[in-house]
Amino acid sequence: MTMFKSMHHTARKRMVIKLGGSTLEGLNDDFFDNFKKLQESGVELIITHGGGPAINRELAARDIESHTLNGIRVTSEAAMDVVQSTLIGNVNPALVHELTTAGIAAVGLNGFDGQLLIADFLDKDIYGFVGEIQSVNTSLLEALIAAGIVPVIACVGANLEGQALNINGDTVASEVALAVGAESLLLVTDVSGIRIQGDYQTEVTPSLITQWIEEGHIYGGMIPKVQGALDCLNAGIPSVQIVGDTLVGTTILP
């Protein structure tokens, strides 16, 4: 089994698509048809997903407090149990079912499966049970892709002691895209890209993004999205886009 981060590129078209939790609850047949068309055109797909709204509902039902800091959910031990059970037990299989119904062969995965996402604590004192990825088991993903199966990855990692860790969904998408040498990364959200003072941007540059973060125009959950996108561009992934459910939005230029 190979455990490593790789920045190599292949001749194949390979795309990582990250579905935000709020997006997941409003997907329609046209959305999955777009996936099917991409696959039929020869694009190798890997899907990663969050599940914020579903997690929030379950936390509220159990009266467990949770808040975000710098776009990251601060995760107590009790909240981690909810994140793990909700993403792996509910959100992931529901998405796999929808893909399968649309005629797309898919299999659900999380960080525990074949040590797919080995992680360590990001900063336990500040964020609690939040992880940062140390390695991605690319051999597992390559085997599934070679068999024509779309990996569908829930954003739960695990450390070497078997502790589940909550990992920001955009970070998972970025790290997986880097590890498999993806040609393109799509971050699908409930908004059609980056919006500055009410206007959606078709194309942006890293310098503009830095400026807008400093000025407070980019904030909250959009910050890890753009930071992950910039990391991928810096590592050589040719195309990174933040898009809505039509798969159209903001392209971040190198």
C-alpha positions as CSV (number, residue, x, y, z in Angstrom):
1,M,0.0,0.0,0.0
2,T,1.4,3.4,-1.0
3,M,1.0,6.3,1.4
4,F,2.3,9.6,0.1
5,K,1.5,13.0,-1.2
6,S,2.3,13.4,-4.8
7,M,2.3,16.4,-7.2
8,H,2.8,14.4,-10.4
9,H,0.5,14.9,-13.3
10,T,-0.9,12.3,-15.7
11,A,-2.1,12.5,-19.2
12,R,-5.7,11.5,-18.1
13,K,-8.3,14.1,-17.3
14,R,-8.9,13.9,-13.6
15,M,-11.2,16.1,-11.6
16,V,-11.9,16.4,-7.9
17,I,-15.3,17.8,-7.1
18,K,-16.1,19.0,-3.6
19,L,-19.8,19.2,-2.6
20,G,-20.6,21.6,0.2
21,G,-23.1,20.4,2.8
22,S,-25.7,23.0,1.9
23,T,-25.4,22.1,-1.8
24,L,-26.0,18.4,-1.1
25,E,-29.5,19.0,0.2
26,G,-30.6,20.7,-3.0
27,L,-29.2,18.6,-5.8
28,N,-31.4,17.7,-8.8
29,D,-31.3,15.3,-11.7
30,D,-29.6,17.8,-14.0
31,F,-26.8,18.1,-11.5
32,F,-26.1,14.3,-11.6
33,D,-26.6,14.3,-15.4
34,N,-23.7,16.8,-15.6
35,F,-21.6,14.3,-13.6
36,K,-22.6,11.5,-15.9
37,K,-21.6,13.6,-19.0
38,L,-18.2,14.4,-17.5
39,Q,-17.6,10.7,-16.8
40,E,-18.7,9.7,-20.3
41,S,-16.4,12.3,-21.8
42,G,-13.4,10.5,-20.2
43,V,-13.0,12.6,-17.0
44,E,-12.0,10.6,-14.0
45,L,-14.0,11.9,-11.0
46,I,-13.3,11.9,-7.3
47,I,-16.0,13.4,-5.1
48,T,-15.5,14.8,-1.6
49,H,-18.2,16.2,0.6
50,G,-19.1,17.9,3.9
51,G,-22.4,17.9,5.6
52,G,-22.7,21.1,7.7
53,P,-26.5,21.5,7.8
54,A,-27.1,17.8,8.7
55,I,-24.4,18.1,11.4
56,N,-25.9,21.3,12.8
57,R,-29.4,19.7,13.1
58,E,-28.0,16.7,15.0
59,L,-25.9,18.9,17.3
60,A,-29.0,21.0,18.0
61,A,-31.1,17.9,18.7
62,R,-28.5,16.7,21.2
63,D,-28.0,20.2,22.7
64,I,-24.3,20.2,21.8
65,E,-22.8,23.6,21.3
66,S,-20.6,24.3,18.2
67,H,-19.1,27.3,16.5
68,T,-16.7,28.1,13.7
69,L,-13.4,29.9,13.9
70,N,-11.6,31.1,10.7
71,G,-14.1,29.0,8.7
72,I,-13.4,25.8,10.7
73,R,-15.8,24.1,13.0
74,V,-14.4,24.0,16.5
75,T,-15.1,20.3,17.4
76,S,-15.4,19.0,20.9
77,E,-15.3,15.3,21.6
78,A,-19.1,15.1,21.8
79,A,-19.4,17.1,18.5
80,M,-16.9,14.8,16.9
81,D,-19.1,11.8,17.6
82,V,-22.0,13.6,15.8
83,V,-19.8,14.6,12.9
84,Q,-18.6,11.1,12.4
85,S,-22.0,9.4,12.7
86,T,-23.7,12.0,10.5
87,L,-21.2,12.1,7.7
88,I,-20.4,8.4,7.5
89,G,-23.7,7.0,8.6
90,N,-26.2,9.3,6.8
91,V,-24.8,11.9,4.3
92,N,-22.2,9.7,2.6
93,P,-24.5,6.7,1.8
94,A,-27.3,9.1,0.7
95,L,-25.0,10.7,-1.8
96,V,-23.7,7.4,-3.0
97,H,-27.3,6.2,-3.5
98,E,-28.1,9.3,-5.6
99,L,-25.1,8.8,-7.8
100,T,-25.8,5.1,-8.3
101,T,-29.4,5.9,-9.2
102,A,-28.1,8.4,-11.8
103,G,-26.1,5.5,-13.4
104,I,-22.7,6.4,-11.8
105,A,-20.9,3.6,-10.1
106,A,-19.7,5.0,-6.8
107,V,-18.4,3.8,-3.4
108,G,-18.4,5.7,-0.1
109,L,-15.2,6.2,1.7
110,N,-13.8,8.0,4.8
111,G,-10.4,8.4,6.4
112,F,-10.6,5.1,8.2
113,D,-11.0,3.1,5.0
114,G,-7.7,1.6,4.0
115,Q,-6.1,4.5,6.0
116,L,-7.3,6.8,3.2
117,L,-6.7,10.0,5.1
118,I,-4.2,9.8,7.9
119,A,-4.4,13.0,9.9
120,D,-3.1,14.6,13.1
121,F,-4.6,17.3,15.3
122,L,-4.5,20.8,13.7
123,D,-4.3,22.5,17.1
124,K,-6.2,20.7,19.8
125,D,-6.2,23.6,22.2
126,I,-7.8,25.9,19.7
127,Y,-9.9,23.7,17.4
128,G,-10.4,20.5,19.4
129,F,-10.9,17.3,17.3
130,V,-10.0,18.9,14.0
131,G,-7.4,17.3,11.9
132,E,-4.9,18.2,9.2
133,I,-4.0,15.6,6.6
134,Q,-0.6,13.9,6.8
135,S,-1.0,11.5,3.9
136,V,-3.5,10.2,1.3
137,N,-3.6,6.6,0.3
138,T,-3.5,7.2,-3.4
139,S,-3.2,3.5,-4.3
140,L,-6.7,2.9,-3.0
141,L,-8.1,5.8,-5.1
142,E,-6.2,4.7,-8.2
143,A,-7.6,1.1,-7.9
144,L,-11.2,2.4,-7.7
145,I,-10.7,4.8,-10.6
146,A,-9.1,2.1,-12.7
147,A,-12.2,0.0,-12.1
148,G,-14.5,2.8,-13.3
149,I,-15.8,3.5,-9.8
150,V,-16.1,7.1,-8.4
151,P,-14.7,7.4,-4.9
152,V,-17.0,9.5,-2.7
153,I,-15.1,10.7,0.4
154,A,-16.6,12.0,3.6
155,C,-14.4,14.6,5.3
156,V,-13.5,12.5,8.4
157,G,-9.8,11.6,8.9
158,A,-8.1,9.4,11.4
159,N,-4.9,9.5,13.3
160,L,-2.6,6.5,13.7
161,E,-4.2,5.7,17.1
162,G,-7.6,5.4,15.4
163,Q,-9.1,8.7,16.6
164,A,-11.6,10.3,14.2
165,L,-10.8,13.9,13.3
166,N,-13.0,16.4,11.6
167,I,-11.3,17.9,8.6
168,N,-12.5,21.0,6.7
169,G,-14.1,19.8,3.4
170,D,-12.3,22.2,1.2
171,T,-9.0,21.1,2.7
172,V,-9.8,17.5,2.0
173,A,-10.6,18.3,-1.6
174,S,-7.4,20.3,-2.0
175,E,-5.2,17.6,-0.4
176,V,-6.8,14.8,-2.5
177,A,-6.5,16.8,-5.7
178,L,-2.8,17.4,-5.0
179,A,-2.2,13.7,-4.1
180,V,-3.7,12.3,-7.2
181,G,-2.4,14.9,-9.6
182,A,-5.8,16.2,-10.6
183,E,-6.1,18.4,-13.6
184,S,-9.0,20.4,-12.1
185,L,-10.6,21.1,-8.8
186,L,-14.2,22.2,-8.5
187,L,-15.5,23.5,-5.1
188,V,-19.3,23.4,-5.4
189,T,-21.0,25.7,-2.9
190,D,-24.5,27.2,-2.4
191,V,-23.3,30.4,-4.1
192,S,-22.1,30.9,-7.6
193,G,-18.5,31.7,-6.8
194,I,-16.8,34.6,-5.1
195,R,-19.0,37.6,-4.6
196,I,-17.4,41.0,-3.9
197,Q,-19.7,43.9,-3.0
198,G,-22.7,42.1,-4.4
199,D,-21.1,41.1,-7.7
200,Y,-20.0,37.6,-8.6
201,Q,-16.5,37.4,-10.1
202,T,-15.9,35.4,-13.2
203,E,-12.1,35.3,-12.9
204,V,-9.9,36.4,-10.0
205,T,-6.1,36.3,-9.2
206,P,-4.3,35.4,-6.0
207,S,-3.3,39.0,-5.4
208,L,-6.9,40.1,-5.5
209,I,-7.9,37.3,-3.2
210,T,-5.3,38.4,-0.7
211,Q,-6.5,42.0,-0.9
212,W,-10.1,41.1,-0.5
213,I,-9.4,38.9,2.6
214,E,-7.4,41.8,4.1
215,E,-10.3,44.2,3.4
216,G,-12.9,41.8,4.8
217,H,-14.7,41.2,1.5
218,I,-13.8,37.5,1.7
219,Y,-14.6,36.0,5.1
220,G,-16.0,33.1,7.0
221,G,-16.3,29.8,5.2
222,M,-15.0,31.3,1.9
223,I,-11.5,31.8,3.4
224,P,-10.5,28.1,3.5
225,K,-12.1,27.6,0.1
226,V,-9.9,30.3,-1.5
227,Q,-6.8,29.3,0.5
228,G,-7.2,25.6,-0.6
229,A,-7.6,26.8,-4.1
230,L,-4.5,28.9,-4.0
231,D,-2.5,26.0,-2.5
232,C,-3.6,23.8,-5.4
233,L,-2.6,26.4,-8.0
234,N,0.8,26.9,-6.3
235,A,1.4,23.2,-6.4
236,G,0.6,23.1,-10.2
237,I,-3.0,22.1,-10.5
238,P,-4.0,23.9,-13.7
239,S,-7.6,24.8,-12.9
240,V,-9.4,25.6,-9.7
241,Q,-13.0,26.9,-9.7
242,I,-15.5,27.9,-7.0
243,V,-18.9,27.2,-8.5
244,G,-22.6,26.8,-7.8
245,D,-24.8,23.8,-8.6
246,T,-24.7,24.6,-12.3
247,L,-20.9,24.0,-12.1
248,V,-20.4,27.6,-13.3
249,G,-18.8,30.3,-11.2
250,T,-15.4,31.8,-10.4
251,T,-12.1,30.6,-12.0
252,I,-9.0,31.4,-9.9
253,L,-6.1,32.1,-12.3
254,P,-2.5,31.3,-11.4
